[in-house]
C-alpha cells in the first residue's frame, strides 16, 4: 500500500524552488538517492531528491522533512516505539 502511495513522488521536479532549511536560499537538485526505512507497517524504499545549498553548503532531502524520517533507518513512529 505505501509503495503505491510513494511511487513517483520524488521523480518530479517541484513547481517552485526548494529553499534551504538553514539559510533560506534556493537550493540545487543533485539527483535521486534511495533509502530503505523501517515503518510500523514494514520496510519502505524511498527514492528522494538530494538538494544542496551553494550559499551555506548544507545538503538535505526535502522528502525526509515532509515524512519526518530521521537520518537513521527508522521512521519517527518506529523510533518512538523503540525508545
Secondary structure as UniProt FT lines:
FT   HELIX           2..6
FT   TURN            7..11
FT   TURN            21..23
FT   STRAND          28..39
FT   TURN            40..41
FT   STRAND          42..52
FT   TURN            54..56
FT   STRAND          59..60
FT   HELIX           62..67
FT   STRAND          74..75
FT   HELIX           76..82
//
